[in-house]
Amino acid sequence: MSVAPGPSAAQGSGKSLVTVLVALAANLLIAIAKTVAAMLTGAASMLAEAAHSWADTGNEVLLVIAARRAVRPRDARHPTGYGREAYVWSLFAAFGLFAVGAGVSIMHGVQELFSPEPAGMFGVSYAVLGVAFILEGVSFLQALRQSRRHAKESSQDILDYVMGTSDPTLRAVFFEDAAALIGLVIAFAGILLHQLTGSPVPDAIGSILVGVLLAVVAVVLIRQNRRFLVGVAVDPRIRAAALRRLLAEPGIAQVTYLHIEYVGPGRVFVVAAVDLVGDIAEHVVAARLNDIEDRLAESPRVAWAVLTLSRPGAPALDPEHPADPLRG
């Protein structure tokens, strides 16, 4: 049962794990370089960037855990699998970005405004920022390539796909790397103005702006992970595709109810009420429904499928105009 455009759970998890590992390696190297540069130069923006990169490095570790734990097969205690663990660990990562990256950057920037410390060795800062921009760019391009490919398969633009995808690791890497590139530009501007004017104020403001940027990204990621943990409606196109797939079953005459929810990256739980073809004996109904459920569950995108008989007189759903989930 192919109910969703885009990659299957296994395909998406493997590609996302590669994307996360690329980001982890890049952020670890960048974090070390920025920390050394911050100690040598005393630049507030560089310290903010170091905090940013260490937060990102910790986040990537959590995202690796998320990607690996989410693909464990379902068992008796977890009938829909462990896919939602991806959203839990990604939520932890987003909180870490907010607390460590944003908190440290803003706090240090404010401290620099009131108690500035001397800065120097600006060339070291520029060199580290340049190298960091290249490494972050490589990581971002990996996330961008994956996002562009999946967005094309789903007939969406990239930003809409990244915001709405059920894969939280791809979304986190995409936004964190985009924020990192913007943060590097802000840090460069703050340090340059510090050097040109001799005033530490631009550098301190740069640190605060980096922190605000990280806070905004963290809030976006927290919000999206919360939505998928609570339960979010699938795209209408996915719902329509699932309805068409059900109606393609030889034994199904019509579908009167359809509920689909995400239970992990690229994985859904399907509940449907159907009318079966013909007037069959009651003892055959359960076996036929179970057979159809088993065929639906063969899809790597379906974690679990449950079918029941429609209520008498219930109106049929139209795949060209699928009903609202709350009414369908």
N, C-alpha and C positions, 0 to 999 in steps of 0.2 A: 504494500500500500504506500504509494508515494504521495504523501499529503502535503509536502512542503517543498517549494522551490529552494534551491541552494543545496549545500552539502549535507550528507547524512551525518549522524552523530559521530561515527567512527572516523570518517574522513575529516570532519570539522575539528575534532579533538586533536588528531595528529598534526594537522596544519597549524592549529592554534598553539600547540605545544612547541613547535619549531619557532613560531613567532615570539613566544614568551622567552624561550631559551636565548634567542638572538638578543632580545631586549635585556635579559638578565646579564649576559656577558658584557654588553655595551655599558650598562649602567654601573656595573661593578668597577670596571676600568675608569669610567668617568668620575665616580664617587671618590676613588683613591686620589686621582689627579687633582680634583677640585679641593679636596681636604688639604693636600700638601700646599697647593697654591694659596688657599685661604690663610694657612699658618704663615706662609712666607710674606704675603702682601698685606694682610690685615684688612682687605676689602670686604665691606659688609655684603655686597652683592655676591661675591664669590663664596662667602660662608653660607648665604642663603641657597646658592646653587649646590653647594656640597650637601646641605641638609636635604635638598630636593632629590639629589641623586641617591643618597643613602635610603631615603624613603622609597624611591622607585625600586631600588635593589631589593629591599625587604618585601615590597609588594610583588615583585616578580617571583620571589620564592613562594609566596602564598598562592600566586596564580598557577605555578607549577603543581603545587599540591592540589589545587582546584581541578586542574585539567586531568590529573591522574586519578583522583578519587571519584570523579564524576562518571567515569566510564566503567566502573565495576558493574557486573551483571546483577540483575534483580534476584532477590531471594524471597523466602517465605515471609520474612519480616519487613521487606521493602519491595512490595509487588510492582511498583513502578520504577524500581532501580534507585540509584544514588545520584542521579543527575543534578538534583537541587543543591548538592554539596558545592557545586561550582559557584552558585550564587552566594552561599554562606561564606566561603573562603574569599571570594571576590569582594564581598561586603567588608570583611576584615581588612583587606588590602586598601579599600577606599577610605576606611576610618584611619588607617595608618598614614595614608597620604595627607589626610586632613590634619591629624594631630601632630605628626612629626614634620612633614614638609611645610605645610602652611603655618603651623603654630610657631616653629622655630624661626622661620624666615621673617614673619611679621614682628615677632618679639625682638629679634636681633635688630631689625631695621628701626624700630621705635627706640631701642637703647642707643643706637648710633646717632639718632637725631638729638638726644639729650646729653649723651656722653660719648662724643666721637673719639675714635682712636686713629692714630696716624696710619696712613697707608702708603705703600711704595711698591717698587718692583712691578710696575704696571705691565711691562712686557711679558712677564710670567703669566699674568692673568689673561692677557690677550691670546697667548699661545695655547693655554689650557682651554680657553673658551672655543678657540678655533678647532682644536682636536675634538673637543666634546661635540661641537656642532656636526662634524663629519660622522662621528660614531652614532650620535642620536639620529642623524639623517639616514644612516644605513638601517637602523632598527625601524625607523618610521616607514621607510620605503618597503620593508618586508610586510609590515602591517597594512600599508596602503595597497600593495599588490594583492594580498589575500582579500582585503575588503572590496577592491575593485572587481575582482573575479567573481566573488559571490554576489555583489550588487548587480552585476550584469546578468547573472543567472536568474536573479529575482526580479529583473526589470525595474530596479530602483536606482536612485542616485546614491553616491557613496555615503554621504552624511546620514540620509534616511536609513540606509541599511545598517550602518554602525550603531545608530541610536536604537533601532528596533530589533537587532539581531538577538537571538536567544543565547549566543555565545558571549559570556561576560569577559572571558580572557582576551578575546580579540578587541572588544570595546575598550577595555582598560588599557591595553598596550597602545592602541591607536590614539586615545585621548592623552595618555600620559606622555607619549613621545611628541605629540603635537605641542603640548604644554611645555615640554622640555625645550623644544626649538624656540618657541616664543620667549621662554624665560631666559635663554642664552642671549637673545637679542636685547632684552631688557637689561640684563646684567652688563653686557658690553656697553650699552649706552650710559648706564649709571657710572661705571668705572671710568669711561672716557671723559664724561663731564666732570668727574672728580679730579682727574688729571689736568684737564684744561682750566678749570676754575679754581682749583685748590680747595674747594669746599666739599666736605663729606656728605652734604645734604643730598645731592643727586644719587650718590651711592646708597645711602640709607633708604631713600624713596624707592630705588630700584629693588632693594631687598623686600620692602613692604609689598611692592607690586607683584613680585614673584610669588610671595605668600598668598596674596589675594587670588592670583591666577590658579594656584594649586587648590585653594579652597573651593573655587568655582568648579573645577574639574572633579574634585572629590565629592561635592554635593551632587553633581550630575550622575556620577557613578553609583553613589549610595542610593539615589532615587531609582535608578534603573534596576539595580539588584533587588531593592525592596519590592518593586512592582512584580518581578518574576517570582520572588518568594511568596508573595501574597497571592499571586495568580493574575495573569494578564491574558486578555482575549487574543487569539491568534489573528493574523492578517486575514481579511475577508477572502483573499485569493486562495489562501491555504484551506480555509473552511470550504470554499466552493470546490477545490480540487479533491478534498476528502469526500465530499458529498457525491461528486461524480464517480469516484472510485467505488464507493459503496453501491451506487446504483448500477455499476458495471458487473456486480456479482449476479450470476444467473439466478440465484435463489431469492433475491430481494426485489420486491415489486415497487416499494416506495419507502422513503425515510421520512419520519415525522418529527424526529428530535435528534439533535446532534450537538454534543458538547466536546470541545477539544481544549486541552490545556497543556502548557509546557511543563514538563517534569525534568528538564535538563537541557543542555545545549543540543539543539537539533532533534529533541525527543519529545513526543507528545503522548498524552493519555486520551483515548477516544471512547466516548460513551454515545450509543445511538439506539433509538427506538425504530424498529423497522416492521414493515408488513412483508410476509413471505409469499412467494408465488404459490398459487394453488391452495386447496383446502386439505391440508395434511393432518395426520393424526397427532394428537397432543404429545405422545411419547416420542415422536420423531422431531418435534420442534426444537427441543433442547440440543439434540445431537447436531441438527443442521446449523443452529446458531453457533455452537461451539466450533464447528468446522470452519465457518466464516471467520470467527474470531482468530482462529489459528492462522488462517491465510493472511489476515490483516497484520497480525503480529510478526509475520515473516519479514516485514519491512524494517530496515535498520532505524527508521524514523519513528516507529511506533513502539513505545515501551509496553503498552498494555491496551487491549481493546475489549470492551464489554458491550454486548448487544442484548436488547430485550425487545419484546413485542410491543407494537404501538397500541395506544389506547383506542378503543373503538371510535371512529368518526374523527380522529385527529387529522388535520390537514397535512398534505404532503409538502415537503420542502422542495424548492426549485433551485437547482445548482446555478442557474443564471442570476437568480435573485435570492441568495441564501438569507434566511431570516436572522434577525438580531439574536445573538446567543441567549439573551435574557428572555426572549419570547419563543426561540426556536425549540 
